[in-house]
């Protein structure tokens, strides 16, 4: 998955890939933290990913709207 760099003191990049079921409405969102950790958040709607990319504070958006709202897997 390709992650787009973002302007954030805590987040290095964010990527999103549609689910393989072909619905195109949700998918996996990867968040790369500046600490080097990478998490995959599952069943994230594309609109939520787009809101994260466009947020005035990406780090705050991830903390409030992603971290405790979606199941995740630590990748790195």
C-alpha positions as CSV (number, residue, x, y, z in Angstrom):
1,X,0.0,0.0,0.0
2,X,1.3,3.5,-0.9
3,X,1.1,5.9,2.0
4,X,0.8,9.6,1.3
5,X,3.0,11.9,3.4
6,X,1.1,14.2,5.7
7,X,2.0,17.4,7.5
8,X,1.9,16.3,11.2
9,X,4.2,16.2,14.1
10,X,3.1,12.6,15.0
11,X,2.0,11.0,11.7
12,X,4.4,10.4,8.8
13,X,1.9,9.0,6.2
14,X,-1.5,7.5,5.6
15,X,-2.7,5.1,3.0
16,X,-6.0,3.4,2.1
17,X,-6.8,0.4,0.0
18,X,-10.3,-0.8,-0.9
19,X,-11.5,-4.1,0.5
20,X,-11.1,-7.1,-1.8
21,X,-14.9,-7.8,-1.8
22,X,-15.2,-5.2,-4.5
23,X,-17.7,-3.0,-2.7
24,X,-15.2,-0.1,-2.7
25,X,-16.9,1.5,0.2
26,X,-14.5,0.4,3.0
27,X,-11.0,-0.9,3.2
28,X,-7.8,-0.9,5.2
29,X,-6.2,2.3,6.3
30,X,-2.5,2.2,7.2
31,X,-1.1,4.9,9.5
32,X,2.7,5.3,9.8
33,X,3.6,7.1,13.0
34,X,6.8,9.2,13.1
35,X,8.0,6.7,15.9
36,X,8.3,4.1,13.1
37,X,5.2,2.1,14.1
38,X,2.7,1.2,11.4
39,X,-0.9,0.2,12.1
40,X,-3.5,-1.1,9.8
41,X,-7.1,-0.1,10.7
42,X,-9.8,-2.4,9.2
43,X,-13.1,-1.6,7.5
44,X,-12.5,2.1,7.3
45,X,-14.8,3.9,4.9
46,X,-13.1,5.8,2.1
47,X,-14.8,9.0,3.3
48,X,-13.1,8.7,6.7
49,X,-9.7,8.2,5.0
50,X,-10.3,11.3,2.8
51,X,-11.3,13.3,5.9
52,X,-8.1,12.2,7.7
53,X,-6.0,13.4,4.7
54,X,-7.8,16.7,4.6
55,X,-7.9,17.4,8.4
56,X,-6.4,20.6,9.7
57,X,-4.8,18.4,12.4
58,X,-4.1,14.9,11.1
59,X,-2.8,13.7,14.4
60,X,-5.9,14.9,16.3
61,X,-8.2,13.3,13.7
62,X,-6.4,10.0,13.9
63,X,-6.5,10.0,17.7
64,X,-10.2,11.0,17.9
65,X,-11.8,9.3,14.9
66,X,-9.6,6.3,14.1
67,X,-7.6,4.8,16.9
68,X,-10.4,3.6,19.2
69,X,-13.1,3.4,16.5
70,X,-11.7,0.7,14.2
71,X,-10.1,-2.7,14.8
72,X,-6.5,-2.6,14.1
73,X,-3.3,-4.7,13.6
74,X,0.2,-3.5,14.4
75,X,2.3,-4.1,11.3
76,X,5.6,-2.7,12.5
